[in-house]
Amino acid sequence: MSDPTPQERLAALRSSIDNIDAALVHMLAERFRCTQEVGRLKADHDMPPSDPSREARQIERLRSLAEDAHLDPEFAEKWFNFVVAEVIRHHQHIASER
């Protein structure tokens, strides 16, 4: 059996990347489904849309996980901050509808 050509290897790698991207989208959708429920719970009980102490703990946790996974912790923190900003926006919207 011969080694794959560079084009075959590239196609295989891109196929894996496409599968990972699909999994990430589905995981993010599930995460946002959960955070929408959190937003409704917070709105129903007059809780603030953000929780800075939890966010700080999560950043520490994700930075540690990133280091263990050989991923840039700065990137992990930027990703988390981007997601949290969107979650807070959703929570504010849910609260304004109540």
N, C-alpha and C positions, 0 to 999 in steps of 0.2 A: 504494500500500500504506500503510495507516494505522499509526500507532504503536501498540504493544501497550498494553492497559489496565494500570493498576497491578496488578490481580489477575493478569493474564497474565504480567506481568514478575515478580511475586512467585512465581508457580508455576514459572516457568522458573528463577529463582534457587534455589528450594528443590529443584528437580530436580537442579541442578548440585551443591548441597550434599549431597544424598543420594548421588550418585555418588561424590563425594570421600570421604564417610564410609565407603562400601563399600570403596573402594580402600585407605583407611587401615587398616581392619580386616584386609584381606587382607595388607597389608604388615606389620602387627604380627604376624599369625600366622606369616608367613615369618621375621620377625626372631626370634620365640620358638622356632621350629623350629631355627634356627641356634644360639641360645643354649642350648637343651636339649642339643644335641650338644657344645657347649663344656663344659657342666656334666658330661656323662658323661666327656669327656676329662680334665677336671680331677679328677674323682673317681677315675678309673682310675690317675692318676699322683700322687695325694696333693697336689694343688695347692689353694691356698685358693680359696674360692668367690668372693671379690671381689679386685679389682686396683685399689686406690686411685689408683695413678699413671696407669693407663690411663683410669680414670674422669675424673680431672682433665684429662687431655689431650682427652678426648672433650667435656667441658664447654666447654673453650676453643674447640674446633673448632665445636661446635654453636652457641655464642654468636656466633661470627663468621659462620657460615652464616645465622643468624637475622637478624643486622644486614644482611647483603647482600640478604636476601629481604624486608626491611622488616617483620620479625616481632619482637616484643618478646623480647630475649635472656633476660630473667628468666623469661618463660613457657617458652621452649625449655629452659632449665636445669631448671625445675620438672618439665616433662614428662619429661626425661631421668632425673632423680632418681627419679621415680615408676616408670619402666620398669626402671631398674637395681635398685631395691629388690625388685621382683617377680622379676627375673632371679636375684638373689642368693638369694632365698627358694627358688626352684626348684633352684639349685645346692646349697644346703644340704640340701634334701630328697633330691636324687639321691645326694649323698655319704652321707647317713644310711642309705640303702638298700643301700649297697655293703658 
